[in-house]
Amino acid sequence: MKFLKIVLVLFLAGFYSCDNYNRLLKSTDYDLKLTKAKEYFDKKYYIKSSQLYEELIPYVKGTEKAEEVYYYYTWSEYHLGDYILSQYHFKNYARQFPAGKHVEECYFMNAYCYFLNSPNYKLDQTNTKSAIKEFQAFVDMYPESPRIDTCNLLIDKLRYKLEKKDYEILKQYHKLSEWKAVIVSAKDYAKDYPNSPYNEEIAFLTIDSYYLLAMNSIFNKKEERINGAIENYVKFLALYPNSSYLSRAETIYNSCMRLKNNLD
């Protein structure tokens, strides 16, 4: 019986609370709505605060309250997990209130929402590239900001996704015997990611691709591609003298030297 009384009390409290909120939504007392919206926001009732702030935006337009209403509306949407919409609103806040007290924060949050929408590296990386671009714009705009270290850390995480994706694509080219694509992609990869942990493996795949391409080439192109394998082996040996791929690379090199001698 005691349990049923507790349930009934909670039900009635929720009912009256909803009823009061519905009456508030229908009210034309905008000052009350403004007060209650902030109360709901502070209590983390973001659905309610979002609804009220959205309704208040046109009412306070052109007044000194407009900035704060839009700011809290945007944060309400963010806390509800709609990062696409909140990204738009954070950037729009900065456009509408360029001298606003939250403008630096909103520029940062605009980039951070792109970061949150950045998917697994296997998927399309449009949002990842946009996040990097927006973080870099923030760094350029606010070089003394205390958020700079955070920006650089997040940019590194985003760049690693692109690095990982390009690495997996390159490996797939090799698996599919697309050796020309491996060679071209490896050159671009080295330029784009000079400190990548995958550079050693990619350097070996380049040697292997030149060799396999030579083996499957017409006579007129064999020497050029054999030389490509040999040159890349020499570079590989200088860069990675203790590589786990060294034995396999050396085997390819010796085979290339024999092939080269037979061409003469």
C-alpha positions as CSV (number, residue, x, y, z in Angstrom):
1,M,0.0,0.0,0.0
2,K,2.8,2.4,0.9
3,F,4.4,1.7,-2.5
4,L,1.2,2.5,-4.3
5,K,0.9,5.8,-2.5
6,I,4.4,6.7,-3.5
7,V,3.7,5.9,-7.2
8,L,0.5,7.9,-7.0
9,V,2.3,10.9,-5.5
10,L,5.0,10.8,-8.2
11,F,2.3,10.4,-11.0
12,L,0.4,13.4,-9.7
13,A,3.5,15.5,-9.4
14,G,4.5,14.7,-12.9
15,F,0.9,15.4,-14.2
16,Y,0.8,18.8,-12.5
17,S,4.3,19.6,-13.7
18,C,3.4,18.8,-17.3
19,D,0.1,20.7,-16.9
20,N,2.0,23.8,-15.6
21,Y,4.5,23.6,-18.4
22,N,1.7,23.3,-21.0
23,R,0.1,26.4,-19.5
24,L,3.4,28.2,-19.6
25,L,3.8,27.4,-23.4
26,K,0.4,28.9,-24.1
27,S,1.1,31.9,-21.9
28,T,1.8,35.4,-23.4
29,D,3.9,36.3,-20.4
30,Y,7.3,36.3,-22.1
31,D,9.2,37.6,-19.1
32,L,8.0,34.6,-17.2
33,K,8.9,32.3,-20.0
34,L,12.4,33.8,-20.1
35,T,12.8,33.2,-16.3
36,K,11.5,29.7,-16.5
37,A,13.6,28.8,-19.6
38,K,16.7,29.6,-17.6
39,E,15.5,27.6,-14.7
40,Y,14.8,24.6,-16.9
41,F,18.3,25.0,-18.5
42,D,20.0,25.1,-15.1
43,K,18.1,22.0,-14.1
44,K,19.2,20.3,-17.3
45,Y,15.6,20.0,-18.6
46,Y,16.9,20.8,-22.1
47,I,13.8,19.8,-24.1
48,K,11.8,22.3,-22.1
49,S,14.4,25.1,-22.2
50,S,14.9,24.5,-26.0
51,Q,11.2,24.9,-26.7
52,L,10.9,28.1,-24.6
53,Y,14.0,29.7,-26.0
54,E,13.1,28.9,-29.5
55,E,9.7,30.6,-29.0
56,L,11.5,33.6,-27.3
57,I,13.9,34.2,-30.2
58,P,11.6,36.3,-32.3
59,Y,10.1,38.1,-29.2
60,V,13.5,39.4,-28.1
61,K,14.9,40.1,-31.5
62,G,16.7,43.5,-31.6
63,T,16.8,43.7,-27.8
64,E,19.7,43.3,-25.3
65,K,18.2,39.9,-24.4
66,A,18.6,38.5,-27.9
67,E,22.2,37.3,-27.5
68,E,21.6,35.3,-24.3
69,V,18.4,33.8,-25.5
70,Y,20.1,32.5,-28.7
71,Y,23.1,31.4,-26.7
72,Y,21.1,29.2,-24.3
73,Y,18.9,27.9,-27.1
74,T,22.0,26.8,-28.9
75,W,23.4,25.0,-25.9
76,S,20.0,23.4,-25.2
77,E,20.1,21.9,-28.7
78,Y,23.7,20.8,-28.1
79,H,22.8,19.0,-24.9
80,L,20.0,17.2,-26.7
81,G,22.6,15.7,-28.9
82,D,21.7,17.4,-32.2
83,Y,25.2,18.3,-33.2
84,I,24.4,19.1,-36.8
85,L,21.8,21.7,-35.7
86,S,23.8,23.0,-32.8
87,Q,26.9,23.4,-35.1
88,Y,24.8,25.6,-37.3
89,H,23.5,27.7,-34.4
90,F,27.0,28.1,-32.7
91,K,28.3,29.5,-36.0
92,N,25.2,31.6,-36.5
93,Y,25.6,33.1,-33.0
94,A,29.1,34.3,-34.0
95,R,27.7,35.8,-37.2
96,Q,24.7,37.5,-35.5
97,F,26.7,38.7,-32.5
98,P,30.3,39.3,-33.7
99,A,31.0,41.4,-30.6
100,G,29.1,39.0,-28.2
101,K,30.7,37.8,-25.0
102,H,30.4,34.2,-26.1
103,V,31.7,34.5,-29.6
104,E,35.1,32.8,-29.1
105,E,33.4,29.9,-27.3
106,C,30.8,29.6,-30.0
107,Y,33.4,29.5,-32.8
108,F,35.2,26.7,-30.9
109,M,31.9,24.8,-30.4
110,N,31.1,25.1,-34.0
111,A,34.3,23.2,-34.8
112,Y,33.8,20.8,-31.9
113,C,30.3,19.8,-33.3
114,Y,32.0,18.9,-36.6
115,F,34.4,16.8,-34.5
116,L,31.6,15.0,-32.8
117,N,30.0,14.3,-36.2
118,S,33.2,12.9,-37.6
119,P,32.6,9.2,-38.2
120,N,34.7,6.0,-38.1
121,Y,37.6,6.3,-40.5
122,K,36.1,3.7,-42.8
123,L,33.2,6.0,-43.6
124,D,33.0,9.3,-45.6
125,Q,35.3,11.8,-44.0
126,T,33.7,15.1,-45.1
127,N,32.9,16.1,-41.6
128,T,36.4,15.2,-40.5
129,K,37.9,17.5,-43.1
130,S,35.4,20.2,-42.2
131,A,36.3,19.9,-38.5
132,I,40.0,20.3,-39.2
133,K,39.3,23.3,-41.3
134,E,37.1,24.9,-38.6
135,F,39.6,24.2,-35.8
136,Q,42.4,25.7,-37.9
137,A,40.3,28.8,-38.6
138,F,39.7,29.1,-34.8
139,V,43.5,28.8,-34.1
140,D,44.2,31.5,-36.7
141,M,41.5,33.7,-35.3
142,Y,42.4,33.3,-31.6
143,P,46.1,32.4,-31.4
144,E,46.2,33.3,-27.7
145,S,43.1,31.3,-26.7
146,P,43.4,28.8,-23.8
147,R,41.6,26.4,-26.1
148,I,44.5,26.2,-28.6
149,D,46.0,23.1,-27.0
150,T,42.6,21.4,-27.2
151,C,42.3,22.4,-30.8
152,N,45.7,20.9,-31.7
153,L,44.9,17.7,-29.9
154,L,41.6,17.3,-31.7
155,I,43.2,18.2,-35.0
156,D,45.7,15.4,-34.5
157,K,42.9,12.9,-33.8
158,L,41.1,14.0,-36.9
159,R,44.2,13.8,-39.1
160,Y,44.9,10.3,-37.8
161,K,41.5,9.2,-39.2
162,L,42.4,10.5,-42.6
163,E,45.8,8.9,-42.3
164,K,44.3,5.6,-41.3
165,K,41.7,5.7,-44.1
166,D,44.4,6.5,-46.7
167,Y,46.6,3.7,-45.4
168,E,43.7,1.2,-45.6
169,I,42.9,2.3,-49.2
170,L,46.6,1.9,-50.2
171,K,46.7,-1.6,-48.7
172,Q,43.5,-2.5,-50.6
173,Y,45.1,-1.3,-53.8
174,H,48.0,-3.7,-53.1
175,K,45.6,-6.6,-52.3
176,L,43.8,-6.0,-55.6
177,S,47.1,-5.9,-57.6
178,E,46.6,-2.3,-58.4
179,W,50.4,-1.7,-58.2
180,K,50.4,1.6,-60.1
181,A,47.9,3.0,-57.7
182,V,50.1,1.8,-54.8
183,I,53.1,3.6,-56.1
184,V,51.3,6.9,-56.8
185,S,49.4,6.8,-53.5
186,A,52.6,6.0,-51.5
187,K,54.3,9.1,-52.8
188,D,51.2,11.3,-51.8
189,Y,51.0,9.5,-48.5
190,A,54.7,10.3,-47.6
191,K,54.0,14.0,-48.4
192,D,50.8,14.1,-46.4
193,Y,51.9,12.1,-43.4
194,P,55.7,12.3,-43.0
195,N,55.5,11.0,-39.4
196,S,53.0,8.2,-40.0
197,P,53.6,4.9,-38.1
198,Y,52.6,3.2,-41.4
199,N,55.4,4.7,-43.5
200,E,57.7,1.7,-43.0
201,E,55.1,-0.8,-44.3
202,I,54.1,1.5,-47.1
203,A,57.8,1.9,-48.2
204,F,58.0,-1.9,-48.4
205,L,54.8,-2.1,-50.3
206,T,56.2,0.4,-52.8
207,I,59.2,-1.9,-53.4
208,D,57.0,-4.9,-53.8
209,S,54.6,-3.0,-56.2
210,Y,57.5,-1.9,-58.4
211,Y,58.7,-5.5,-58.6
212,L,55.3,-7.1,-59.3
213,L,54.6,-4.4,-61.8
214,A,57.9,-5.1,-63.5
215,M,57.2,-8.8,-63.6
216,N,53.9,-8.2,-65.3
217,S,55.1,-5.5,-67.7
218,I,55.9,-5.6,-71.4
219,F,59.7,-5.8,-72.1
220,N,60.1,-2.1,-72.8
221,K,58.8,-1.1,-69.4
222,K,60.5,-3.8,-67.3
223,E,63.8,-2.0,-66.7
224,E,62.3,1.2,-65.6
225,R,60.2,-0.6,-63.0
226,I,63.0,-2.9,-61.9
227,N,65.1,0.3,-61.3
228,G,62.2,1.7,-59.3
229,A,62.2,-1.3,-57.0
230,I,66.0,-1.1,-56.6
231,E,66.0,2.6,-55.9
232,N,63.2,2.3,-53.3
233,Y,65.0,-0.6,-51.7
234,V,68.2,1.5,-51.2
235,K,66.1,4.2,-49.6
236,F,64.3,1.7,-47.4
237,L,67.6,0.2,-46.2
238,A,68.8,3.6,-45.2
239,L,65.7,4.6,-43.4
240,Y,64.8,1.3,-41.8
241,P,68.0,-0.8,-41.3
242,N,66.3,-2.9,-38.6
243,S,62.9,-3.3,-40.2
244,S,61.0,-6.5,-39.9
245,Y,60.3,-6.2,-43.7
246,L,64.0,-6.1,-44.5
247,S,64.5,-9.8,-45.3
248,R,61.6,-9.7,-47.7
249,A,62.8,-6.5,-49.2
250,E,66.3,-7.9,-49.7
251,T,64.8,-11.0,-51.5
252,I,63.0,-8.7,-53.9
253,Y,66.2,-6.6,-54.4
254,N,68.2,-9.7,-55.2
255,S,65.6,-10.9,-57.7
256,C,65.5,-7.5,-59.3
257,M,69.3,-7.5,-59.7
258,R,69.2,-10.8,-61.4
259,L,66.4,-9.6,-63.7
260,K,68.3,-6.5,-64.5
261,N,71.5,-8.4,-65.4
262,N,69.4,-10.7,-67.7
263,L,68.1,-7.6,-69.5
264,D,71.6,-6.4,-70.4
